[in-house]
């Protein structure tokens, strides 16, 4: 059994995150998201809009 490459691990993680984001968006659009979760998402989105870009992608 071989170890997955770094690129494969990143691709797998992104796929999982994409599916989670799609579920959240679907639940949000249909009004099925709990109010507490909606509040948390709004705070995270606001923080992302105001935060400076950092990390490898920005370099």
N, C-alpha and C positions, 0 to 999 in steps of 0.2 A: 504494500500500500504506500503510495507516494504522498508527500505533503503538498497541499494546494499552493499555488504561487500567490504572491502578494497581490498581484493584479486580480486573480480569481477571487480571493477573499474580499477585496474591495468591491468587485462587481456583485458578489453575492450579498454583501451588506447593503449596497445601494438598492438592489432589487427588493430586499426586505423592507427598507425604509420607504421605497416608492409604493409598495402595496399598503403599508400602514397609512401613508399620506392619502392614498386613494380612499381607503376605508373611512378615515376621518372626514374627508371632504364629502363623501357620500352621506355619512351620518349627519354632518352639519347641514347639508342641503335639504335633507328630509326632516330636520328638526328633531332627530333622535339623540343628539349629543346632550349629555347632562349639563345643566347650567354651570356647575363647577368646572367641568372640562372646557366648556366654551370660554369661561373667564381666563383660565390658564392659557389657552391657545391665543386669545387676544393679547394677553400680556407678553407672551413669547414673540408674537408677530410684531408688536410695538417695539420690543427690545431689539429685534433683528433689523428693523427699519432704521433705528437710531444708532446702532452699534457700528463702529468702523469695521471695514473688511479686514480680516486677518487670516493667517494660515498659508498653506502652500499654494492654494489656488490664486491668492492675491499677489504672490511674488512674481 
